[in-house]
Amino acid sequence: MDKTITIQIGNSDDKLTQKEWSEYWKETCETISDFELDSHFSAGSNCYAPWQNHCWVVVAKETDIPALINRLTEVRKKFNQDSIALTVGDTVFI
């Protein structure tokens, strides 16, 4: 069964330099791309905002979710981030 997944990363604590943030974003994006998920949305904070964040909304097979979580966890740890926000659910058309 397919699940809708929202993936959110951020740097509101300024733990990452701008260069580190761009590398973190790139590796997260590449990880998501590696799974060839059906992407519905990808956007980040305004360039003039005092923080950086990004959100992806994708659709994945339920069986792919554990591997995706493991890979995202590896990226998070590599960049010393406390968390990545991940929401998994069902999309309901009304």
C-alpha positions in Angstrom: 0.0 0.0 0.0 1.2 3.5 -0.7 1.8 6.1 2.0 2.1 9.8 1.9 5.3 11.0 3.7 6.3 14.5 4.7 10.0 14.9 5.4 11.2 18.1 7.1 14.7 19.3 7.9 15.9 22.5 9.5 18.7 24.6 10.9 16.8 27.0 13.2 19.5 26.6 15.9 22.3 27.7 13.5 24.2 24.5 14.3 25.2 24.3 10.7 27.1 26.8 8.7 25.6 27.9 5.3 28.0 25.5 3.5 27.1 22.6 5.9 23.4 23.3 5.5 23.7 23.2 1.7 25.5 19.8 2.0 23.0 18.5 4.4 20.1 19.6 2.2 21.8 18.0 -0.9 22.5 14.7 0.8 18.9 14.6 2.1 17.6 15.4 -1.3 19.8 12.7 -3.0 18.6 10.2 -0.4 15.0 10.9 -1.2 15.8 10.8 -5.0 17.5 7.4 -4.6 14.2 5.8 -3.7 12.5 7.1 -6.8 9.5 8.3 -4.9 6.6 10.1 -6.4 7.2 13.7 -5.3 4.3 16.1 -4.8 6.1 19.0 -3.2 9.5 20.3 -2.3 10.2 23.8 -0.9 12.2 25.6 1.7 12.2 28.8 3.7 12.6 32.2 2.1 16.2 33.1 1.3 15.9 36.1 3.6 14.6 34.2 6.6 16.8 34.0 9.6 16.7 30.2 9.5 16.9 27.4 6.9 14.3 24.6 6.5 13.0 22.4 3.8 10.0 20.1 3.3 9.3 17.3 0.8 6.0 15.5 0.4 6.3 12.2 -1.4 4.5 8.9 -1.9 6.2 5.6 -1.1 5.4 2.0 -0.9 4.9 1.0 2.7 7.6 -1.7 2.4 10.2 1.0 1.4 9.6 3.2 4.5 12.0 1.4 6.9 14.9 1.6 4.5 14.1 5.3 3.8 14.1 6.0 7.5 17.4 4.2 8.0 19.1 6.2 5.2 17.7 9.5 6.4 18.9 8.7 9.9 22.4 8.1 8.6 22.3 11.6 6.9 21.0 13.2 10.0 23.7 11.7 12.2 26.5 12.6 9.6 25.5 16.3 10.0 25.0 16.1 13.8 21.3 16.9 13.7 19.0 16.0 16.5 16.1 15.0 14.3 14.4 14.9 11.0 10.6 15.3 11.1 8.9 12.5 9.3 5.1 12.1 9.0 3.7 9.0 7.4 0.0 8.7 6.6 -2.8 8.1 4.2 -4.0 10.8 1.8 -7.7 11.0 1.7 -9.5 12.8 -1.2 -12.7 14.4 -0.1 
